[in-house]
Each structure stands twice: as C-alpha cells, then as structure tokens.
Amino acid sequence: MLYSWMGYKDTYTTRIHIVTVMVQGVKVPRPRYAKPGANPTLETIEYVLAALQKADGPVSRNRILATLGAWGHSTTRQSLNAAVNFLGDQGTIAEGSKGLIWVPEAPQELLEAIRKGPRL
C-alpha cells in the first residue's frame, strides 16, 4: 500500500495503477466502416438516408452525391460508400441492379408472420 507524505493511504495512485493494468489487457477494436479518406460523419449518414427516403424509386450513387450537393452537403465518394455500407448492414437500405433504395422498418406483426408462416 502506498502512503502519502503525511502517512495517509494513497488510494488514488492505487486506483490509477489498477485501471492502467486493466486497460493494457483490452484489445482495441478495429473500425468496420471508417477508413482513411472514408470516414462519414453522422450528419452525412443522415443526409444519405433522407435522400433515399425522399426518392420515388431506386437511386444511383451519383444521384445521391448530386442531391447532397444541392442540399449544401457535399461528401466524397469514399465517404458515401462507407455510409451506404453502414446503412446496408443495418438493414435500412438495399442495393439492387438499378440503384439504392430505402427499406422501411417492418411492423412487428409482419415479422412474426414471416417467421411463423408456411415454408415452401
């Protein structure tokens, strides 16, 4: 146990030592979507999602970039691709042969019907 210059227990230093030892054993996670040159902000992700929600049908990536530019929020293609990958993994958007499309959240009743329904 460490003691301060007046003879009191120095619990602060002991706690810092314990926390430092605990942190050294933790492995740092690798980012899945953020890469050098392609690190979209939350604002960019929200703009991409809004552009897809307002679209009447499938939208190309070029059209999304043009829409974001018209809204005064330009981004790089690398950041757009990272945002699209993030939203796709979340199940919020889908990509087909004609472009990207917003996938609305399904009601709980529909999800249960799909899960319990007859199988082909």
C-alpha positions as CSV (number, residue, x, y, z in Angstrom):
1,M,0.0,0.0,0.0
2,L,1.3,3.4,-0.9
3,Y,1.3,6.2,1.7
4,S,1.3,9.9,1.1
5,W,3.9,12.3,2.7
6,M,1.5,12.7,5.7
7,G,1.0,9.0,6.3
8,Y,-2.4,8.7,4.7
9,K,-3.2,5.8,2.4
10,D,-2.8,6.9,-1.2
11,T,-5.8,5.2,-2.8
12,Y,-5.9,7.4,-5.9
13,T,-2.5,6.1,-7.1
14,T,-3.6,2.6,-6.4
15,R,-6.8,3.0,-8.4
16,I,-4.9,4.6,-11.3
17,H,-2.5,1.6,-11.3
18,I,-5.4,-0.9,-11.3
19,V,-7.1,0.9,-14.2
20,T,-3.9,1.1,-16.2
21,V,-3.3,-2.6,-15.8
22,M,-6.9,-3.4,-16.8
23,V,-6.7,-1.1,-19.9
24,Q,-3.4,-2.7,-21.1
25,G,-5.2,-6.1,-21.4
26,V,-8.1,-4.8,-23.5
27,K,-7.6,-5.2,-27.3
28,V,-8.5,-2.1,-29.3
29,P,-11.4,-2.7,-31.7
30,R,-10.9,-2.2,-35.4
31,P,-13.4,0.1,-37.1
32,R,-15.6,-1.7,-39.7
33,Y,-16.6,1.3,-41.8
34,A,-14.2,4.2,-41.0
35,K,-11.1,4.0,-43.2
36,P,-8.5,6.6,-44.1
37,G,-10.2,9.0,-46.6
38,A,-13.6,7.4,-46.0
39,N,-14.9,8.4,-42.6
40,P,-18.5,9.6,-42.9
41,T,-20.0,11.8,-40.2
42,L,-23.3,11.1,-38.6
43,E,-24.6,14.1,-40.5
44,T,-23.6,12.5,-43.8
45,I,-25.3,9.3,-42.9
46,E,-28.5,11.1,-42.0
47,Y,-28.4,13.1,-45.3
48,V,-27.9,9.9,-47.3
49,L,-30.8,8.2,-45.5
50,A,-33.0,11.3,-46.1
51,A,-32.2,11.4,-49.8
52,L,-33.1,7.8,-50.1
53,Q,-36.4,8.2,-48.1
54,K,-37.4,11.1,-50.3
55,A,-36.7,9.3,-53.6
56,D,-39.5,7.7,-55.6
57,G,-37.5,4.6,-56.5
58,P,-34.0,3.3,-56.8
59,V,-31.3,6.0,-56.8
60,S,-27.8,5.8,-58.1
61,R,-24.8,6.8,-56.0
62,N,-24.2,9.7,-58.5
63,R,-27.7,10.9,-58.0
64,I,-27.2,10.8,-54.2
65,L,-24.0,12.8,-54.5
66,A,-25.8,15.4,-56.7
67,T,-28.7,15.6,-54.2
68,L,-26.4,16.1,-51.2
69,G,-24.6,18.8,-53.2
70,A,-27.9,20.5,-53.9
71,W,-28.7,20.4,-50.2
72,G,-25.3,22.1,-49.5
73,H,-23.7,19.0,-48.0
74,S,-21.1,17.6,-50.3
75,T,-19.1,14.5,-49.5
76,T,-16.6,12.2,-51.1
77,R,-17.5,9.0,-53.0
78,Q,-15.4,7.1,-50.4
79,S,-17.4,8.5,-47.5
80,L,-20.7,7.9,-49.4
81,N,-19.7,4.2,-50.0
82,A,-18.8,3.9,-46.3
83,A,-22.2,5.4,-45.3
84,V,-24.0,3.1,-47.8
85,N,-22.2,0.1,-46.4
86,F,-23.1,1.1,-42.8
87,L,-26.8,1.6,-43.7
88,G,-26.9,-1.6,-45.7
89,D,-25.5,-3.6,-42.8
90,Q,-28.2,-2.0,-40.5
91,G,-30.9,-3.2,-42.9
92,T,-32.0,0.3,-43.6
93,I,-31.3,0.4,-47.3
94,A,-30.8,-2.2,-50.0
95,E,-28.9,-2.2,-53.3
96,G,-30.2,-3.7,-56.5
97,S,-29.2,-3.5,-60.1
98,K,-31.0,-0.2,-60.6
99,G,-29.5,1.5,-57.5
100,L,-30.1,2.1,-53.8
101,I,-33.5,2.1,-52.1
102,W,-34.7,2.8,-48.6
103,V,-36.2,-0.2,-46.8
104,P,-38.9,0.9,-44.3
105,E,-39.0,-0.8,-40.9
106,A,-41.4,-3.7,-41.0
107,P,-44.2,-3.8,-38.3
108,Q,-43.8,-6.5,-35.6
109,E,-46.9,-8.4,-36.9
110,L,-45.4,-8.8,-40.3
111,L,-42.1,-10.0,-38.9
112,E,-43.9,-12.6,-36.8
113,A,-46.0,-13.7,-39.9
114,I,-42.9,-14.1,-41.9
115,R,-41.2,-16.1,-39.1
116,K,-44.2,-18.4,-38.3
117,G,-45.7,-18.6,-41.8
118,P,-45.7,-21.7,-44.0
119,R,-42.4,-22.6,-45.7
120,L,-42.1,-23.5,-49.4
